Amino acid sequence: MQSERNYIFNGVEYRTVKKFFSRINSVWLIESINEAGQKFILKDFEHNKDRLKAELSGMEIFKDFSLKMIYSDSRYLIHEYVPGETLLSYFEEAEKNNTSVSNPVTLMMNFLKAMYKSAPGYILGDINFNNFIISGSNSESKIKFIDFENVKLGEIEDDLGRIISFALTYDPAFTGWKYDFVSEFIAKSEQVLKADKAKIYFYAEKEFVAMNVRRRLEIDIPEVLKKVK
C-alpha cells in the first residue's frame, strides 16, 4: 500500500488519497487539506519536460474537452477529478450483462464525433479504454478523456483501428459479443464519422502486428480481419 504524501502548490497543501496504475507517469488522486477537501488528479512527469509539454499541448488542442487545469510547473500537473468508471470497466460490464452493443457504440460515437469536430485533423493517439471516464448515469452518461499526451495530427481511422483492436483483445478476447461490437462500431464510424472502412482495417492490422510483438501474442491477424469484415 502506498504511504500518504503531502504536496504544496501555490500555497495550497494537498495529501494523496490513491495511486492509479500508469506505465509512464505517477498519477495520484489528491485532496486539498486547507480547502474543504476538494479532490484533484496529480500527474508527476518526473522532470520529463517533453511528455509534460505534449500533455499540455494536447489539452490545448482539445481545449473544449480538456479537464480544467489547476496547476502546472516543470514536473507536475494538477487537473480536475472526474468521478466515474473507466470505459474499460463499462465495456466489460456491458459484455458480462449481455447488454446491447449499441449502448457503448452510441456513447463512443457521440463523444468521438464532437471531439474530432472540435479540432479537425487531430486524433487522440492513445485509445486505451482506461483513458476514458464515463461520468453521469443512464441517458445522461458522457465520456471524458483524461490523457492528452499522445494527441497528434493524423487520420481518425488510426484511432478507430486501434479502438477495434483493443476492444477485441480485452479479456476474454475475441468473443462473439466483441465481434458484434466491432461490426457495429465500424458501421457507425462510416455513417457518423464518415470514416474510410479500408483505412480502419489498415490501422487495425498495424495495431495487431504491434500487439503480437509488444504483448508476445500470436493473433491470427488474417483470420480476425476476415471475421471483422
C-alpha positions in Angstrom: 0.0 0.0 0.0 1.3 3.4 -0.9 2.1 5.7 2.0 0.4 9.1 2.1 2.4 12.0 0.6 1.9 15.7 1.0 2.4 18.5 -1.5 2.1 22.2 -1.5 1.3 24.1 -4.7 0.6 27.8 -4.8 0.2 27.8 -1.1 -2.4 25.1 -1.1 -1.5 21.9 0.8 -2.6 18.5 -0.6 -2.4 14.9 0.5 -2.5 11.8 -1.6 -5.6 9.6 -1.4 -5.0 6.9 -4.0 -2.4 6.0 -6.6 -3.6 5.0 -10.1 -1.9 2.5 -12.3 0.2 4.1 -15.1 3.1 2.6 -17.0 4.5 6.0 -17.8 3.7 8.6 -15.1 2.9 8.6 -11.4 -0.8 9.5 -11.2 -2.5 10.3 -7.9 -5.9 11.2 -6.6 -5.2 14.0 -4.2 -7.3 16.2 -1.9 -6.7 19.7 -0.6 -6.1 19.9 3.2 -7.0 23.6 3.6 -9.8 23.9 1.0 -12.6 21.7 2.1 -11.1 18.5 0.9 -11.6 19.1 -2.8 -10.3 16.2 -4.9 -8.0 16.5 -8.0 -5.7 14.5 -10.1 -1.9 15.0 -9.8 0.4 13.8 -12.6 4.1 13.6 -11.8 6.2 13.6 -15.0 9.4 13.4 -13.0 11.0 16.2 -14.9 10.3 14.7 -18.4 9.5 18.1 -19.9 8.8 16.6 -23.4 5.9 14.5 -22.0 4.6 17.3 -19.9 4.8 19.7 -22.9 2.9 17.1 -25.0 0.2 16.7 -22.4 -0.3 20.5 -22.2 -0.3 20.8 -26.0 -2.9 18.1 -26.3 -5.1 19.7 -23.7 -4.9 23.0 -25.6 -5.7 21.4 -28.9 -8.8 19.7 -27.5 -9.5 22.5 -25.0 -13.3 22.2 -25.3 -13.0 18.7 -23.9 -9.9 19.1 -21.6 -10.2 18.7 -17.9 -9.9 22.0 -16.0 -6.2 22.6 -15.1 -5.5 23.7 -11.6 -1.7 23.9 -11.7 1.4 23.0 -13.7 5.2 23.5 -13.5 8.2 21.8 -14.9 7.3 18.5 -13.3 3.7 18.4 -12.0 0.3 18.9 -13.5 -2.9 19.1 -11.5 -6.4 18.9 -13.1 -9.9 18.4 -12.0 -11.0 15.0 -10.9 -14.0 13.4 -12.7 -15.7 10.6 -10.7 -17.0 7.7 -12.6 -16.0 4.4 -14.1 -13.5 3.8 -16.9 -14.7 2.9 -20.3 -12.9 -0.5 -19.9 -15.0 -1.2 -16.8 -18.2 -0.1 -18.5 -17.3 -2.2 -21.6 -16.5 -5.3 -19.6 -19.7 -5.0 -17.6 -21.8 -4.5 -20.7 -20.5 -7.7 -22.1 -20.9 -9.6 -18.9 -24.6 -8.5 -18.7 -25.0 -9.2 -22.5 -26.1 -5.5 -22.9 -26.8 -4.5 -26.5 -23.6 -3.4 -28.2 -25.5 -0.3 -29.4 -25.2 1.2 -26.0 -21.4 1.5 -25.8 -21.1 2.2 -29.6 -23.6 5.1 -29.4 -21.8 6.5 -26.3 -18.5 6.4 -28.1 -19.7 7.8 -31.4 -21.3 10.8 -29.7 -18.0 11.5 -27.9 -15.7 11.0 -30.9 -17.9 13.0 -33.3 -17.9 16.0 -31.1 -14.2 15.7 -30.2 -12.9 15.4 -33.7 -15.1 18.2 -34.9 -13.6 20.5 -32.2 -10.1 20.1 -33.6 -10.1 18.9 -37.3 -7.1 17.0 -38.3 -6.1 15.9 -34.8 -6.5 12.4 -33.2 -6.2 11.1 -29.6 -3.3 8.7 -30.3 -3.7 6.6 -27.1 -7.1 5.0 -27.0 -6.6 2.6 -24.1 -10.1 2.3 -22.7 -8.7 3.2 -19.2 -8.1 6.7 -20.6 -11.8 7.4 -20.9 -14.1 8.0 -17.9 -17.9 7.5 -18.0 -19.5 10.3 -16.0 -23.2 10.7 -15.2 -25.6 7.8 -15.4 -28.1 6.2 -17.8 -29.2 8.6 -20.6 -27.0 11.4 -19.1 -23.8 9.4 -19.4 -20.9 11.1 -21.1 -17.3 10.3 -21.8 -14.4 12.3 -20.5 -10.9 11.8 -21.9 -8.1 12.0 -19.4 -4.7 11.5 -21.2 -3.7 14.0 -23.9 0.0 13.2 -24.1 -0.3 11.4 -27.5 -2.6 13.8 -29.3 -1.3 14.4 -32.8 -2.1 15.2 -36.4 -3.4 12.1 -38.1 -6.3 10.3 -39.7 -9.2 9.4 -37.5 -9.1 5.9 -38.8 -5.8 5.5 -36.9 -7.8 5.9 -33.6 -10.7 3.8 -34.9 -8.4 0.9 -35.9 -6.8 1.0 -32.5 -10.2 1.1 -30.8 -11.4 -2.1 -32.5 -8.1 -3.9 -32.0 -8.1 -3.1 -28.3 -11.8 -3.9 -28.0 -11.3 -7.4 -29.4 -8.3 -8.2 -27.3 -9.5 -7.2 -23.8 -10.0 -10.3 -21.7 -11.8 -12.5 -22.6 -10.6 -11.9 -26.1 -12.3 -12.4 -29.5 -15.8 -13.2 -28.1 -18.9 -13.1 -30.2 -20.1 -10.1 -28.3 -16.9 -8.2 -29.0 -17.1 -9.1 -32.7 -20.7 -7.8 -32.7 -19.5 -4.6 -31.0 -16.7 -4.1 -33.6 -19.1 -4.7 -36.6 -21.5 -2.1 -35.3 -18.7 0.3 -34.4 -17.2 0.2 -37.9 -20.7 0.7 -39.5 -21.4 3.7 -37.3 -17.9 5.1 -37.9 -18.7 5.1 -41.6 -22.1 6.6 -41.1 -21.4 9.1 -38.3 -17.8 10.0 -38.7 -17.6 9.5 -42.4 -14.6 7.2 -41.9 -13.0 5.0 -44.5 -13.6 1.3 -43.7 -10.5 0.2 -45.6 -8.3 2.6 -43.6 -9.8 1.3 -40.4 -8.8 -2.2 -41.3 -5.3 -1.0 -42.3 -4.7 0.7 -38.9 -6.3 -2.2 -37.0 -3.9 -4.6 -38.8 -0.9 -2.4 -37.8 -2.0 -2.5 -34.2 -2.5 -6.2 -34.2 1.1 -6.6 -35.5 2.3 -4.3 -32.8 0.4 -6.3 -30.1 1.9 -9.6 -31.3 5.3 -8.1 -30.6 4.5 -5.9 -27.6 2.4 -8.5 -25.7 4.0 -11.6 -27.2 0.7 -12.7 -28.6 0.0 -15.0 -31.6 -3.0 -13.3 -33.1 -4.1 -14.8 -36.4 -4.5 -11.4 -38.0 -5.9 -12.5 -41.4 -8.5 -14.7 -39.6 -9.5 -11.9 -37.2 -9.8 -9.4 -40.0 -11.8 -11.9 -42.1 -14.3 -12.2 -39.2 -14.5 -8.4 -38.7 -15.2 -7.9 -42.4 
